[in-house]
């Protein structure tokens, strides 16, 4: 398998899961009600957004700490 094909497969899988994911989740488990299913899917959506945003926030925090340390020590004016 080529390393160039991996990102394309990842993008394709994200698209497929975005289109079919809720349908598959609905079919996989017996839910008490549509409201319960939607509530659970909303929770998963929030966790997914948090997992996507967290690395960017972490990197930004590290960069700000480094800039702060360099500024405090006089390397940046």
N, CA, C and O atoms as a CHARMM CRD file, in Angstrom:
* protein
*
  308
    1    1 UNK  N      0.84000  -1.17400   0.00000 PROA 1      0.00000
    2    1 UNK  CA     0.00000   0.00000   0.00000 PROA 1      0.00000
    3    1 UNK  C      0.88800   1.24200   0.00000 PROA 1      0.00000
    4    1 UNK  O      1.85200   1.33500   0.76000 PROA 1      0.00000
    5    2 UNK  N      0.55700   2.15300  -0.83200 PROA 2      0.00000
    6    2 UNK  CA     1.30600   3.39000  -0.97000 PROA 2      0.00000
    7    2 UNK  C      0.95300   4.34900   0.16200 PROA 2      0.00000
    8    2 UNK  O     -0.19500   4.41100   0.60100 PROA 2      0.00000
    9    3 UNK  N      1.94400   5.08900   0.62300 PROA 3      0.00000
   10    3 UNK  CA     1.69500   6.08500   1.66200 PROA 3      0.00000
   11    3 UNK  C      0.86000   7.24000   1.13300 PROA 3      0.00000
   12    3 UNK  O      0.17400   7.91000   1.90300 PROA 3      0.00000
   13    4 UNK  N      0.90900   7.48000  -0.17000 PROA 4      0.00000
   14    4 UNK  CA     0.10400   8.54500  -0.77100 PROA 4      0.00000
   15    4 UNK  C     -1.37400   8.19300  -0.76700 PROA 4      0.00000
   16    4 UNK  O     -2.21800   9.08800  -0.76500 PROA 4      0.00000
   17    5 UNK  N     -1.70100   6.91400  -0.76700 PROA 5      0.00000
   18    5 UNK  CA    -3.09900   6.49100  -0.80800 PROA 5      0.00000
   19    5 UNK  C     -3.77400   6.62300   0.55500 PROA 5      0.00000
   20    5 UNK  O     -4.99800   6.72600   0.62700 PROA 5      0.00000
   21    6 UNK  N     -2.99900   6.62300   1.62600 PROA 6      0.00000
   22    6 UNK  CA    -3.58200   6.67900   2.96600 PROA 6      0.00000
   23    6 UNK  C     -4.43400   7.92300   3.20700 PROA 6      0.00000
   24    6 UNK  O     -5.55600   7.78800   3.69500 PROA 6      0.00000
   25    7 UNK  N     -3.95400   9.13500   2.88900 PROA 7      0.00000
   26    7 UNK  CA    -4.82400  10.30400   3.12600 PROA 7      0.00000
   27    7 UNK  C     -6.09900  10.26000   2.28600 PROA 7      0.00000
   28    7 UNK  O     -7.15700  10.68200   2.75400 PROA 7      0.00000
   29    8 UNK  N     -6.01700   9.76400   1.07300 PROA 8      0.00000
   30    8 UNK  CA    -7.20900   9.67900   0.23100 PROA 8      0.00000
   31    8 UNK  C     -8.22000   8.70500   0.81700 PROA 8      0.00000
   32    8 UNK  O     -9.42400   8.95900   0.78800 PROA 8      0.00000
   33    9 UNK  N     -7.73200   7.59400   1.34600 PROA 9      0.00000
   34    9 UNK  CA    -8.63400   6.62300   1.97000 PROA 9      0.00000
   35    9 UNK  C     -9.26100   7.20700   3.22500 PROA 9      0.00000
   36    9 UNK  O    -10.43200   6.95300   3.50800 PROA 9      0.00000
   37   10 UNK  N     -8.49600   7.98400   3.97700 PROA 10     0.00000
   38   10 UNK  CA    -9.02700   8.61300   5.17600 PROA 10     0.00000
   39   10 UNK  C    -10.12100   9.61600   4.84700 PROA 10     0.00000
   40   10 UNK  O    -11.15800   9.65500   5.51000 PROA 10     0.00000
   41   11 UNK  N     -9.88900  10.42300   3.82600 PROA 11     0.00000
   42   11 UNK  CA   -10.88800  11.39900   3.41000 PROA 11     0.00000
   43   11 UNK  C    -12.13400  10.69000   2.89400 PROA 11     0.00000
   44   11 UNK  O    -13.25800  11.08500   3.20500 PROA 11     0.00000
   45   12 UNK  N    -11.92600   9.63900   2.10300 PROA 12     0.00000
   46   12 UNK  CA   -13.07000   8.88000   1.58700 PROA 12     0.00000
   47   12 UNK  C    -13.87000   8.26300   2.73400 PROA 12     0.00000
   48   12 UNK  O    -15.10000   8.26200   2.69600 PROA 12     0.00000
   49   13 UNK  N    -13.19100   7.74300   3.74100 PROA 13     0.00000
   50   13 UNK  CA   -13.88300   7.13900   4.87600 PROA 13     0.00000
   51   13 UNK  C    -14.65200   8.19100   5.66900 PROA 13     0.00000
   52   13 UNK  O    -15.75500   7.91600   6.14100 PROA 13     0.00000
   53   14 UNK  N    -14.08900   9.39200   5.82400 PROA 14     0.00000
   54   14 UNK  CA   -14.81100  10.45600   6.52700 PROA 14     0.00000
   55   14 UNK  C    -16.08500  10.82900   5.78000 PROA 14     0.00000
   56   14 UNK  O    -17.12400  11.06700   6.39500 PROA 14     0.00000
   57   15 UNK  N    -16.00300  10.88000   4.45900 PROA 15     0.00000
   58   15 UNK  CA   -17.17800  11.22000   3.66400 PROA 15     0.00000
   59   15 UNK  C    -18.24000  10.13300   3.78900 PROA 15     0.00000
   60   15 UNK  O    -19.41800  10.42700   3.99300 PROA 15     0.00000
   61   16 UNK  N    -17.81800   8.87700   3.66600 PROA 16     0.00000
   62   16 UNK  CA   -18.76600   7.75800   3.76800 PROA 16     0.00000
   63   16 UNK  C    -19.42600   7.73800   5.14000 PROA 16     0.00000
   64   16 UNK  O    -20.64300   7.58400   5.24400 PROA 16     0.00000
   65   17 UNK  N    -18.62500   7.89400   6.19700 PROA 17     0.00000
   66   17 UNK  CA   -19.19400   7.88300   7.55100 PROA 17     0.00000
   67   17 UNK  C    -20.09700   9.08700   7.78200 PROA 17     0.00000
   68   17 UNK  O    -21.09900   8.98200   8.48900 PROA 17     0.00000
   69   18 UNK  N    -19.75200  10.22500   7.19500 PROA 18     0.00000
   70   18 UNK  CA   -20.60600  11.39700   7.31900 PROA 18     0.00000
   71   18 UNK  C    -21.95800  11.19900   6.66300 PROA 18     0.00000
   72   18 UNK  O    -22.97800  11.67700   7.15700 PROA 18     0.00000
   73   19 UNK  N    -21.95600  10.48400   5.53600 PROA 19     0.00000
   74   19 UNK  CA   -23.19700  10.26700   4.80000 PROA 19     0.00000
   75   19 UNK  C    -24.01800   9.12600   5.41600 PROA 19     0.00000
   76   19 UNK  O    -25.23000   9.25800   5.58700 PROA 19     0.00000
   77   20 UNK  N    -23.37500   8.02900   5.74200 PROA 20     0.00000
   78   20 UNK  CA   -24.08500   6.82000   6.15700 PROA 20     0.00000
   79   20 UNK  C    -24.02500   6.52700   7.65800 PROA 20     0.00000
   80   20 UNK  O    -24.71100   5.62000   8.13100 PROA 20     0.00000
   81   21 UNK  N    -23.22500   7.27100   8.40800 PROA 21     0.00000
   82   21 UNK  CA   -22.98000   6.94700   9.81100 PROA 21     0.00000
   83   21 UNK  C    -24.22600   6.89100  10.67800 PROA 21     0.00000
   84   21 UNK  O    -24.41100   5.93400  11.43000 PROA 21     0.00000
   85   22 UNK  N    -25.08300   7.90000  10.58500 PROA 22     0.00000
   86   22 UNK  CA   -26.30100   7.90700  11.40200 PROA 22     0.00000
   87   22 UNK  C    -27.20900   6.74300  11.04300 PROA 22     0.00000
   88   22 UNK  O    -27.79800   6.11500  11.92300 PROA 22     0.00000
   89   23 UNK  N    -27.32200   6.45800   9.76600 PROA 23     0.00000
   90   23 UNK  CA   -28.16800   5.33300   9.33800 PROA 23     0.00000
   91   23 UNK  C    -27.64200   4.01400   9.89300 PROA 23     0.00000
   92   23 UNK  O    -28.41400   3.19600  10.39200 PROA 23     0.00000
   93   24 UNK  N    -26.33400   3.80900   9.80600 PROA 24     0.00000
   94   24 UNK  CA   -25.74400   2.57700  10.32900 PROA 24     0.00000
   95   24 UNK  C    -25.90300   2.49300  11.84700 PROA 24     0.00000
   96   24 UNK  O    -26.18400   1.42100  12.38300 PROA 24     0.00000
   97   25 UNK  N    -25.72600   3.61200  12.53500 PROA 25     0.00000
   98   25 UNK  CA   -25.89200   3.62300  13.99700 PROA 25     0.00000
   99   25 UNK  C    -27.33500   3.30000  14.37100 PROA 25     0.00000
  100   25 UNK  O    -27.57400   2.58900  15.34700 PROA 25     0.00000
  101   26 UNK  N    -28.28800   3.81000  13.61500 PROA 26     0.00000
  102   26 UNK  CA   -29.70600   3.53900  13.88100 PROA 26     0.00000
  103   26 UNK  C    -30.00100   2.05500  13.67700 PROA 26     0.00000
  104   26 UNK  O    -30.75000   1.46300  14.45400 PROA 26     0.00000
  105   27 UNK  N    -29.42600   1.45400  12.65100 PROA 27     0.00000
  106   27 UNK  CA   -29.69200   0.05200  12.33500 PROA 27     0.00000
  107   27 UNK  C    -28.96300  -0.90700  13.28000 PROA 27     0.00000
  108   27 UNK  O    -29.43700  -2.01700  13.52300 PROA 27     0.00000
  109   28 UNK  N    -27.82000  -0.48400  13.81100 PROA 28     0.00000
  110   28 UNK  CA   -26.97900  -1.37300  14.61100 PROA 28     0.00000
  111   28 UNK  C    -27.60900  -1.73000  15.95100 PROA 28     0.00000
  112   28 UNK  O    -27.47400  -2.86400  16.41200 PROA 28     0.00000
  113   29 UNK  N    -28.29000  -0.78800  16.57700 PROA 29     0.00000
  114   29 UNK  CA   -28.78200  -0.98400  17.93600 PROA 29     0.00000
  115   29 UNK  C    -30.27900  -0.67900  17.99100 PROA 29     0.00000
  116   29 UNK  O    -30.77500   0.17100  17.25100 PROA 29     0.00000
  117   30 UNK  N    -30.97400  -1.36400  18.85400 PROA 30     0.00000
  118   30 UNK  CA   -32.39300  -1.06200  19.05900 PROA 30     0.00000
  119   30 UNK  C    -32.48900   0.08900  20.05700 PROA 30     0.00000
  120   30 UNK  O    -32.03300  -0.01700  21.19500 PROA 30     0.00000
  121   31 UNK  N    -33.08100   1.17400  19.61200 PROA 31     0.00000
  122   31 UNK  CA   -33.20600   2.37400  20.42300 PROA 31     0.00000
  123   31 UNK  C    -34.61500   2.44800  20.99300 PROA 31     0.00000
  124   31 UNK  O    -35.57100   1.97100  20.38100 PROA 31     0.00000
  125   32 UNK  N    -34.73500   3.05700  22.18000 PROA 32     0.00000
  126   32 UNK  CA   -36.04000   3.22100  22.81000 PROA 32     0.00000
  127   32 UNK  C    -36.90900   4.21500  22.05000 PROA 32     0.00000
  128   32 UNK  O    -38.12500   4.04400  21.95800 PROA 32     0.00000
  129   33 UNK  N    -36.27500   5.26000  21.50200 PROA 33     0.00000
  130   33 UNK  CA   -37.02400   6.27600  20.77800 PROA 33     0.00000
  131   33 UNK  C    -36.07600   7.03800  19.85800 PROA 33     0.00000
  132   33 UNK  O    -34.85600   6.96400  20.00300 PROA 33     0.00000
  133   34 UNK  N    -36.64700   7.76000  18.92600 PROA 34     0.00000
  134   34 UNK  CA   -35.84900   8.59500  18.03300 PROA 34     0.00000
  135   34 UNK  C    -35.17800   9.72800  18.81500 PROA 34     0.00000
  136   34 UNK  O    -34.08400  10.16900  18.46500 PROA 34     0.00000
  137   35 UNK  N    -35.84300  10.19300  19.87600 PROA 35     0.00000
  138   35 UNK  CA   -35.25900  11.25800  20.69800 PROA 35     0.00000
  139   35 UNK  C    -33.99500  10.76500  21.40300 PROA 35     0.00000
  140   35 UNK  O    -33.00000  11.48500  21.47600 PROA 35     0.00000
  141   36 UNK  N    -34.03900   9.53900  21.91900 PROA 36     0.00000
  142   36 UNK  CA   -32.85200   8.96800  22.57300 PROA 36     0.00000
  143   36 UNK  C    -31.70600   8.84700  21.56900 PROA 36     0.00000
  144   36 UNK  O    -30.56200   9.17500  21.88400 PROA 36     0.00000
  145   37 UNK  N    -32.01400   8.38000  20.37400 PROA 37     0.00000
  146   37 UNK  CA   -30.99800   8.22900  19.33000 PROA 37     0.00000
  147   37 UNK  C    -30.39100   9.58400  18.98500 PROA 37     0.00000
  148   37 UNK  O    -29.16900   9.71800  18.92200 PROA 37     0.00000
  149   38 UNK  N    -31.22500  10.57800  18.76300 PROA 38     0.00000
  150   38 UNK  CA   -30.72800  11.90500  18.39800 PROA 38     0.00000
  151   38 UNK  C    -29.89900  12.52100  19.52100 PROA 38     0.00000
  152   38 UNK  O    -28.88600  13.17300  19.26700 PROA 38     0.00000
  153   39 UNK  N    -30.33300  12.31300  20.76000 PROA 39     0.00000
  154   39 UNK  CA   -29.57700  12.82800  21.90500 PROA 39     0.00000
  155   39 UNK  C    -28.18300  12.18400  21.94800 PROA 39     0.00000
  156   39 UNK  O    -27.17800  12.86300  22.16100 PROA 39     0.00000
  157   40 UNK  N    -28.14600  10.87300  21.74400 PROA 40     0.00000
  158   40 UNK  CA   -26.85400  10.16100  21.75700 PROA 40     0.00000
  159   40 UNK  C    -25.96000  10.61500  20.60900 PROA 40     0.00000
  160   40 UNK  O    -24.75600  10.79400  20.79000 PROA 40     0.00000
  161   41 UNK  N    -26.54700  10.80100  19.43000 PROA 41     0.00000
  162   41 UNK  CA   -25.77500  11.25800  18.27400 PROA 41     0.00000
  163   41 UNK  C    -25.24400  12.67500  18.50200 PROA 41     0.00000
  164   41 UNK  O    -24.12800  12.99000  18.09000 PROA 41     0.00000
  165   42 UNK  N    -26.03100  13.52300  19.15200 PROA 42     0.00000
  166   42 UNK  CA   -25.58900  14.88000  19.45700 PROA 42     0.00000
  167   42 UNK  C    -24.38800  14.84400  20.39400 PROA 42     0.00000
  168   42 UNK  O    -23.43700  15.60300  20.20600 PROA 42     0.00000
  169   43 UNK  N    -24.41900  13.96900  21.40600 PROA 43     0.00000
  170   43 UNK  CA   -23.28700  13.83400  22.33000 PROA 43     0.00000
  171   43 UNK  C    -22.04200  13.40100  21.57300 PROA 43     0.00000
  172   43 UNK  O    -20.96100  13.95000  21.78600 PROA 43     0.00000
  173   44 UNK  N    -22.19000  12.41100  20.68100 PROA 44     0.00000
  174   44 UNK  CA   -21.04800  11.95800  19.87100 PROA 44     0.00000
  175   44 UNK  C    -20.52300  13.08300  18.98700 PROA 44     0.00000
  176   44 UNK  O    -19.31500  13.20600  18.78900 PROA 44     0.00000
  177   45 UNK  N    -21.43800  13.91300  18.44900 PROA 45     0.00000
  178   45 UNK  CA   -21.02000  15.02300  17.60600 PROA 45     0.00000
  179   45 UNK  C    -20.16000  16.00600  18.41200 PROA 45     0.00000
  180   45 UNK  O    -19.12300  16.46400  17.93200 PROA 45     0.00000
  181   46 UNK  N    -20.59600  16.32700  19.63800 PROA 46     0.00000
  182   46 UNK  CA   -19.82200  17.25100  20.45900 PROA 46     0.00000
  183   46 UNK  C    -18.44200  16.69000  20.78000 PROA 46     0.00000
  184   46 UNK  O    -17.44900  17.41600  20.73000 PROA 46     0.00000
  185   47 UNK  N    -18.37500  15.41200  21.10600 PROA 47     0.00000
  186   47 UNK  CA   -17.07500  14.79200  21.37200 PROA 47     0.00000
  187   47 UNK  C    -16.19600  14.77700  20.12100 PROA 47     0.00000
  188   47 UNK  O    -14.98300  14.96300  20.21700 PROA 47     0.00000
  189   48 UNK  N    -16.78600  14.56000  18.97000 PROA 48     0.00000
  190   48 UNK  CA   -16.03200  14.58100  17.71900 PROA 48     0.00000
  191   48 UNK  C    -15.46000  15.95000  17.42600 PROA 48     0.00000
  192   48 UNK  O    -14.30800  16.07500  17.01100 PROA 48     0.00000
  193   49 UNK  N    -16.26800  16.98100  17.64200 PROA 49     0.00000
  194   49 UNK  CA   -15.78200  18.35000  17.44000 PROA 49     0.00000
  195   49 UNK  C    -14.65400  18.64700  18.42000 PROA 49     0.00000
  196   49 UNK  O    -13.64200  19.24000  18.04300 PROA 49     0.00000
  197   50 UNK  N    -14.82200  18.24000  19.66700 PROA 50     0.00000
  198   50 UNK  CA   -13.78400  18.47300  20.67700 PROA 50     0.00000
  199   50 UNK  C    -12.48800  17.74800  20.30600 PROA 50     0.00000
  200   50 UNK  O    -11.39800  18.29800  20.46700 PROA 50     0.00000
  201   51 UNK  N    -12.61000  16.51900  19.81200 PROA 51     0.00000
  202   51 UNK  CA   -11.41900  15.75900  19.41900 PROA 51     0.00000
  203   51 UNK  C    -10.73600  16.39500  18.21100 PROA 51     0.00000
  204   51 UNK  O     -9.51700  16.29400  18.07000 PROA 51     0.00000
  205   52 UNK  N    -11.49800  17.04400  17.34200 PROA 52     0.00000
  206   52 UNK  CA   -10.92600  17.70400  16.17300 PROA 52     0.00000
  207   52 UNK  C    -10.24100  19.00800  16.56400 PROA 52     0.00000
  208   52 UNK  O     -9.17500  19.32500  16.03600 PROA 52     0.00000
  209   53 UNK  N    -10.83500  19.76900  17.48200 PROA 53     0.00000
  210   53 UNK  CA   -10.33600  21.09600  17.85000 PROA 53     0.00000
  211   53 UNK  C     -9.18200  21.00200  18.85600 PROA 53     0.00000
  212   53 UNK  O     -8.28700  21.84700  18.83900 PROA 53     0.00000
  213   54 UNK  N     -9.19000  20.00700  19.71500 PROA 54     0.00000
  214   54 UNK  CA    -8.21500  19.90800  20.80700 PROA 54     0.00000
  215   54 UNK  C     -6.75500  19.97600  20.33900 PROA 54     0.00000
  216   54 UNK  O     -5.97400  20.69400  20.96400 PROA 54     0.00000
  217   55 UNK  N     -6.34300  19.27700  19.28300 PROA 55     0.00000
  218   55 UNK  CA    -4.93200  19.39100  18.87100 PROA 55     0.00000
  219   55 UNK  C     -4.54100  20.81300  18.45900 PROA 55     0.00000
  220   55 UNK  O     -3.42800  21.25800  18.73900 PROA 55     0.00000
  221   56 UNK  N     -5.45400  21.52500  17.79500 PROA 56     0.00000
  222   56 UNK  CA    -5.15300  22.89400  17.39500 PROA 56     0.00000
  223   56 UNK  C     -4.99900  23.80000  18.61400 PROA 56     0.00000
  224   56 UNK  O     -4.10500  24.64500  18.65500 PROA 56     0.00000
  225   57 UNK  N     -5.85900  23.62300  19.59200 PROA 57     0.00000
  226   57 UNK  CA    -5.77300  24.41300  20.82400 PROA 57     0.00000
  227   57 UNK  C     -4.47500  24.08300  21.55800 PROA 57     0.00000
  228   57 UNK  O     -3.81100  24.98000  22.07900 PROA 57     0.00000
  229   58 UNK  N     -4.11700  22.81500  21.60100 PROA 58     0.00000
  230   58 UNK  CA    -2.87800  22.39900  22.26100 PROA 58     0.00000
  231   58 UNK  C     -1.66100  23.00500  21.57000 PROA 58     0.00000
  232   58 UNK  O     -0.76400  23.52100  22.23700 PROA 58     0.00000
  233   59 UNK  N     -1.62200  22.94800  20.24800 PROA 59     0.00000
  234   59 UNK  CA    -0.49400  23.51100  19.50100 PROA 59     0.00000
  235   59 UNK  C     -0.42900  25.02200  19.71100 PROA 59     0.00000
  236   59 UNK  O      0.65100  25.57000  19.93100 PROA 59     0.00000
  237   60 UNK  N     -1.57100  25.69500  19.64500 PROA 60     0.00000
  238   60 UNK  CA    -1.59300  27.14100  19.87300 PROA 60     0.00000
  239   60 UNK  C     -1.09000  27.46700  21.27700 PROA 60     0.00000
  240   60 UNK  O     -0.32400  28.41400  21.45500 PROA 60     0.00000
  241   61 UNK  N     -1.51300  26.69000  22.27200 PROA 61     0.00000
  242   61 UNK  CA    -1.04400  26.90800  23.63900 PROA 61     0.00000
  243   61 UNK  C      0.45700  26.73400  23.76600 PROA 61     0.00000
  244   61 UNK  O      1.12100  27.52500  24.43500 PROA 61     0.00000
  245   62 UNK  N      0.99300  25.71200  23.13100 PROA 62     0.00000
  246   62 UNK  CA     2.44500  25.47300  23.18500 PROA 62     0.00000
  247   62 UNK  C      3.19600  26.62000  22.51900 PROA 62     0.00000
  248   62 UNK  O      4.20000  27.09900  23.04600 PROA 62     0.00000
  249   63 UNK  N      2.70800  27.06000  21.35900 PROA 63     0.00000
  250   63 UNK  CA     3.35200  28.18300  20.66300 PROA 63     0.00000
  251   63 UNK  C      3.32000  29.43700  21.53100 PROA 63     0.00000
  252   63 UNK  O      4.32200  30.14500  21.63100 PROA 63     0.00000
  253   64 UNK  N      2.17900  29.71800  22.16000 PROA 64     0.00000
  254   64 UNK  CA     2.08400  30.90000  23.01300 PROA 64     0.00000
  255   64 UNK  C      3.00700  30.80300  24.22500 PROA 64     0.00000
  256   64 UNK  O      3.58900  31.80300  24.64300 PROA 64     0.00000
  257   65 UNK  N      3.14000  29.62600  24.78100 PROA 65     0.00000
  258   65 UNK  CA     4.06300  29.44000  25.91400 PROA 65     0.00000
  259   65 UNK  C      5.49800  29.67400  25.47200 PROA 65     0.00000
  260   65 UNK  O      6.26000  30.33700  26.17500 PROA 65     0.00000
  261   66 UNK  N      5.87600  29.14000  24.31800 PROA 66     0.00000
  262   66 UNK  CA     7.25200  29.32100  23.81000 PROA 66     0.00000
  263   66 UNK  C      7.51900  30.79700  23.53500 PROA 66     0.00000
  264   66 UNK  O      8.56900  31.32000  23.91000 PROA 66     0.00000
  265   67 UNK  N      6.56900  31.47400  22.87700 PROA 67     0.00000
  266   67 UNK  CA     6.74500  32.90000  22.59400 PROA 67     0.00000
  267   67 UNK  C      6.82900  33.68100  23.90200 PROA 67     0.00000
  268   67 UNK  O      7.63600  34.60300  24.02100 PROA 67     0.00000
  269   68 UNK  N      6.01000  33.32300  24.87300 PROA 68     0.00000
  270   68 UNK  CA     6.06400  33.99500  26.16700 PROA 68     0.00000
  271   68 UNK  C      7.39400  33.80600  26.86400 PROA 68     0.00000
  272   68 UNK  O      7.94900  34.75200  27.42100 PROA 68     0.00000
  273   69 UNK  N      7.90000  32.60000  26.83500 PROA 69     0.00000
  274   69 UNK  CA     9.19900  32.32400  27.47200 PROA 69     0.00000
  275   69 UNK  C     10.31500  33.07800  26.75500 PROA 69     0.00000
  276   69 UNK  O     11.18900  33.66300  27.39500 PROA 69     0.00000
  277   70 UNK  N     10.28000  33.06100  25.41100 PROA 70     0.00000
  278   70 UNK  CA    11.30900  33.77500  24.65900 PROA 70     0.00000
  279   70 UNK  C     11.21100  35.28200  24.89500 PROA 70     0.00000
  280   70 UNK  O     12.23400  35.95900  24.99000 PROA 70     0.00000
  281   71 UNK  N     10.00100  35.80900  24.98900 PROA 71     0.00000
  282   71 UNK  CA     9.82500  37.23100  25.27000 PROA 71     0.00000
  283   71 UNK  C     10.28000  37.58800  26.67000 PROA 71     0.00000
  284   71 UNK  O     10.90200  38.63000  26.87400 PROA 71     0.00000
  285   72 UNK  N      9.98000  36.74300  27.62800 PROA 72     0.00000
  286   72 UNK  CA    10.36800  36.99200  29.01100 PROA 72     0.00000
  287   72 UNK  C     11.88200  36.96300  29.17600 PROA 72     0.00000
  288   72 UNK  O     12.44200  37.73600  29.95300 PROA 72     0.00000
  289   73 UNK  N     12.55500  36.05100  28.42600 PROA 73     0.00000
  290   73 UNK  CA    13.99600  35.96200  28.56000 PROA 73     0.00000
  291   73 UNK  C     14.74900  36.96700  27.70400 PROA 73     0.00000
  292   73 UNK  O     15.97700  37.02700  27.75500 PROA 73     0.00000
  293   74 UNK  N     14.02400  37.75900  26.91300 PROA 74     0.00000
  294   74 UNK  CA    14.68200  38.84200  26.17300 PROA 74     0.00000
  295   74 UNK  C     15.06000  38.48400  24.75100 PROA 74     0.00000
  296   74 UNK  O     15.68600  39.29900  24.07300 PROA 74     0.00000
  297   75 UNK  N     14.71900  37.33600  24.28200 PROA 75     0.00000
  298   75 UNK  CA    15.05700  36.96000  22.91900 PROA 75     0.00000
  299   75 UNK  C     14.10300  37.60600  21.91000 PROA 75     0.00000
  300   75 UNK  O     14.46300  37.79600  20.74800 PROA 75     0.00000
  301   76 UNK  N     12.89200  37.94200  22.35200 PROA 76     0.00000
  302   76 UNK  CA    11.91100  38.60600  21.49500 PROA 76     0.00000
  303   76 UNK  C     11.55200  39.92700  22.15400 PROA 76     0.00000
  304   76 UNK  O     11.26200  39.97300  23.35000 PROA 76     0.00000
  305   77 UNK  N     11.57200  41.00500  21.37000 PROA 77     0.00000
  306   77 UNK  CA    11.22500  42.31200  21.94200 PROA 77     0.00000
  307   77 UNK  C      9.92400  42.77400  21.43500 PROA 77     0.00000
  308   77 UNK  O      9.46600  43.85500  21.80400 PROA 77     0.00000
